[in-house]
């Protein structure tokens, strides 16, 4: 049978109308068909502003004296269900901390870069909202070190330049002076052994200790490439020898040192008068203060001497920080327990302070750098700073930064850590 074209078109139109009618009837009869002709979609999200504006720290947000703050995205129509919203910085997702219709609080991804456009995607909306943004790294590598270098202890000089004890090809390569342009200069020659800690003194000399079982403090005057013994082994009151682990200076020019015990239960905190020091008349210029425990690090701040130590009580070890007031006659007041660490595995390698009195700690745990403020101990930048913080230095070039020596099985380098607040002066450096 022959059917003309007009007849075919009429049949197709009738069939289409029948199918549409059937579909609409099915939708009204609770079928599994998802088509809804009345559905208009959710409103499109709109970004109006961000805090901080334009840029933040990758993996953190913003840094304040009271702690870390998230990035705040202001706008409208963000919805109320965090499961329906995705926030991107570039191609990496942020962590949503809080969601309201007109604001989103997020931790940005640890993905620093200049082009990290923020995009807010709401499931159910046709379009997303976006705005230009960048993410900065909270730390950078100190320039000038080569891949074979393994810097150990660090300090700074009066000009703010870095001084580092360096290991090269598993051998002590001496002490280097480094500037921010990557220029390096050898200050002290290499030896068959290395130094555990080095500190720039108020007289411009470099003072260092070998640590471990060698209870010796060395000194290198400016221009002196081979350090000399400044304070040799001295028997303490019980016949033991304190194994010097750290040294420090106070605002009056006195040197303080401490370490681990010899063969007995006690070590010493040692005070040395640099002005009157005579190696042939030790008692006149060196005073010892008995201390129970193994001292790993010391620091002077605001009239107090702080000592990080491991102490054993009833066969139980604890890692604590003690402090002693430095009295008017330059002796030490009574011992105070300043901070008890979570466990003996928290071995404190170094301590510094902010001008506001917050204590920053270097530890060889995964947390790496801790901060103690408002009577709370917490990780400084959770998951951001590499593990293995061993030594700190503060530079007069920018006291809002902290130089951190990282020593671990994965890496050995010095990083410049942004603190966004001024660090307290380390006496002898500026």
N, C-alpha and C positions, 0 to 999 in steps of 0.2 A: 504493500500500500504506500502511496506517495503522500507525504506530509510536507507542506510548504514551510518556508523559513518563519513566516509570521506565526504559524501554529506552534512551532517549536519554542519560540520566544515566550508565547503565552503560557505554555506548559511549564517552562522553567520558572517564570515569575510566580505561578500558583504554587509550585513545589517549594520555592524559597519562602514564600509567605507561610505555608503550612509548617515548615521546619522551625521558623522563628517563633511562631505561636506555640508550638510544642515545647520549645526550649524555655520560654517564659513561664508556661504552665508548670514545667518541671521544677524551675527555681522556686516557685511559690508552694511547691508540694514537698519541701525539705529533701530534695534529692542531693546527690553529691556533685552536682554541677556548680562551679565556683563563679561563673559569670553573674554579675549583678549590675544591671544598667544604671542603678542609682548611686553606685559607689564612686566617690570623687577623690579618694586618696587622702592621706594625712597632709597637713600644711607643710610646706617646705621650710626647713630650719633656716634661720638667718643669723649670721654673726655680725654684731655691731662693734665690739671692741674686745681687746684682750689685756690681761694684767699678768705679768709685765708686758708692756707694749713691744712689739716687733721681735724680741729675742728673749730667750731664757737659757738656763743650763740644761744640757741633755741629761736625761735620767733623773733630774732633780726638780727643776722649776726655778724658783728664786731662793736666794740665801739671805737670811736676816740674822741679827744678833740673837734672836730667840729660837732659831732653828730654820727648817726648810718650809717653804710655802709652795703649793701647787700652782700651775698655770690656771687662770680663771678665764673662761670664754663666756662673754656676755652676749645676749641676743634674745631671740624669741622662737617659740614653736619647737623647742628641743624635745618636748614630750616629758613623760614621767617614768618611763621604764628603761633602765640602763641596758637591758638586753636588746632593745630596739635601736640603740644608738652606737655608732662607731666613730671614733675620732682618730684621724690620721695626722701625723706630722711627716710630710713627704709621703713615702710609701710604708712607713712603720706605724703601727698602732700604739696609741697612748693608753694608759690605764685610767679608767674613769673612777674617781673617788667619790664624787657626789653629782647628782643630776637633778636639776629643777627645770621648769619650763623656760626660764630666762637665763640660766647659767649652768655651766659645766665646770667642775673642778677636776683636773687631770694631772697625772705625773707623765711628762713627756717621755718618749722612748730614748734610750741611750744611743742616739744616732746623730752625732753633731754634724752640722753642715750649714751653709748659707741659705740654701733653698730647701726649706722644710715647711712648705705651705700647709697651713692647717685646713683640714676639710672635715666638716661635720656631716655625717650620713645618718639619716633617719629611715629605718626600714618602714616602708609604706608611703614614703614621699617620692615624688617624681624627680626632684632635683636636690643636690646637696649645696651647702654653703661653704665658701672658702675665703681665706685671707692669707697674705704673704707673711712669712715668719722665718726665723733662723734659730738654730740651737748651737750654743757654744759648749765646748768641752770644759769641764771643771778643772782639768789639769792638762799640762803639756810637758813634753820631755825637755829637760835642760839641754840647750844646744852645745855641740862641740865634742861630745863623747863619741867614740868609735865603737863598732860592734864588738871588738875584742876587749874593750874597757869594762871593768867591774868595780865601780866606785863603792867605797865603804863609808867610813865616817866623814861627816861634812861640817864645815863652819863657814863663816864669812869674815872678811876683813873690814877695816874702817871705811873703805870705799864701797862696800856692799858687794864685792865680788866673791864668788864661791871658791872655797878651798876644799879639796877632796883628797882623801887617801884613796889611791887607785891600785887595782890589781890588773895586770896585763899578762895574758897567757899563763895564769895560775901563779904568777910571781909578783911580789910587791914592786910596783913601779914608781914609788915615791909619792909626793904630794903635789897636786896640780892647783894652779890658780886659773879659774875660768871666768870669762865675762859673758854677758847676754848675747854677744855677737858670735860666740863659739870659739873665740881666740883662747888658746891655752898656753900656760907657761909652767915649766918645772920649777918648783920651789925647793923640794927636798929629794935627795937621791934615794934610789931603791936600796933595799937590804935583803938579807936572806929570810927576813920575817916581816910582818906588817904591824900596823898600829890598830888597836880596837877603837879608840876614840881620839879625836883631835879637837882642840879648842883654841881659838884666837884669844890672846890675853890682852889686858888693858895696856901693857907695855909694848904691844906690837909683835911679840914673840908668839911662836906656835908651841903649844904644850900638848903632849900626847901620852897615852898609856898603851901598853901592849896587851893588857888584860890577861886572862887565864891564870897561869901560875907565876907570872912575872910581875912582882910588886914594884914596878919602876915607873916614875914619871920622867918624860924626856922634854927637852926644851931646845928649840931652834930659833936663834935670834934672826931678825931680818937680814937676808943675804947669806945666812949660814945653811949650807946644803946638807950637812951631816949633824943631826941632833946630838946633844950631849945629855948625859944623865943629870937630871935636876934633883930628884929625890930617889935615892937607892933604897934597897930593902932595909926596913927598920923593925927590929923585934918589938912586938907590943908587950903589954904588961904580963901576958901569960906565956910569952915565948913564941907566939904565933906571928904570922906575917899576913897583913891585909893585902889581898890581891886586887889592886886598883882596877876598877871597871869604868869609872867616869870621873870627870873633874869639871869644875865650874868656878866662876868668879862672882863676888858680890859687889855692891855699889861702893864699898870702901876699899876695893882693890885686893881683898883677901882671896886666896884660892881655897876651894873646898874639894875634897876628894873622898871617895868611898869605894867599897868593893866587897868581895866575898871573903869568908873567913879562911883562916889557914887550917890548922889541925884541931881547932876548938870550936865552941858554939858561938863565939862572938867575933865580929869584925870591928872596924873603926870608921868613924867619920873624922877626917883629918882636916885641920885648918892650917894654912901656911901663910905667913906674913911675907909678901913679896918684897916689901921695902927693907925688912931687916933680915931676910933669909941668909943664912950662912951655913953651907954644907958641912963646915967643920964644927959648928955649934948648933946642932939640930934642936936641942931643948929650948933654945932661946926664941925660935921662930916657928916651931911646929907644935901644935897642940892636938891631942887625940881625945875623942869622945867615944866611949864604949857604946856599941850597938849590937843588939841580938838579931841575927839574920844575915842573909846574903843580899847585898845591895847591888842592883843592876843599873840604876840611873839616879842622878841627883839633879836638882834645879833650884836656883834661888829666885824668889819672887816676892816683892812687897814685904820685905823684912823677915821672910821665913825661908828656911832650908827644907826642901822636900826630898824624900828618899823613897824610891820604889824598891821593895825588897820582898824576898821569899822568906817566910818565917815558919818554923815548925813548932807546933804546940800539941803536946800529948800525941805525938807520932802522926799528926795531921798537918800537912803543909797548906799554907795560905799565901796568896799574893796580895800585898797591901801597899798603900802609900802612906807614909808617916811624914809629919812635919814638926819642925822645931823653930821656935822663935829665936832670931839672932838678937841677943841682948846688947845693951849699950856698950858692954865691955868686950863685945865680939865673941862671947861664949854662947852656948846653946841652952835654951830653956828646956822645959819638960817635953817629953815625947807625946805627940798627939796622933791618934789614928785618924787620918784624913779621909781615906777611901779604901774600902775593902772590895777587891775585884771578885768576879763571880767564881773563880777557881784558880788553882795554882798554875793551870795552863796559860793563863793570861800573864805572860812574862812581859813586863813593861821595859822597853828598850830606851825610851826617851820621853821627856815631858817638856811642854812649853805652855805659855799662858797667853790669852788675849788681854788687851788693856782693861777689859771689863771683868777680868778674873776667871774666865772659863779656862779649864785645864784641858789641853789636847794631849793625847797619849799615843805613842807608837807601840804597837804590839805585834808579835809574830803570829797571831791567830788570823783566821780568815777575815775578821772584821777590820784588821789592819790599823785603821786610825779611829780612835774613840774620842768622845768629848764628854766632859763632866761639867754640867751647868744646871743651875737651879736644883741642885741635889739629885740630879738624874744622870745616869751613865748610859750613853747610847752611841751607836755607830755614827761617825760624822756624816758620811755620804753613803748610805747603804748600797752595797753592790757595785760601787763605782770605782773606788780607789783600789789599786792592785794590792793583793795580800803581801805581807812581809815588810811593813814599815819598820825601819831600824833606827834612823837618826833624823833629827830635825835641825834646820837652820833658819834664821830670820835675817833678811837683808834690808839694809837701809834704802836700797833702790826702790823697793815697794813693800813696806811692812804689812800690807794687806794680803800678801802672799806668804805661803809656807813652803819652804824647800824640804822635800821628803826623800830620804834615801831608801829605796825599795831593794831588798835583798831576798830573793826566793829562788826556788828551783826553776821557775818559769822565766824570770827576768831579774836583772840587776841594773838599775838606772836611777837617776835623780829626776824627780818630777817637780814642777812648779804648780802648787795647789792653790787655787783661788779660795780665799777665806771671806772676802767681802766685809771684813772688819779688821781693825789694826791689831797686830800681834805685839805683845809686850817685848820690850828690849831684852836681849840677852847680853849681859854685862861682858865687856871686852870686845864686842863686835861693832857696836855703834852707840 
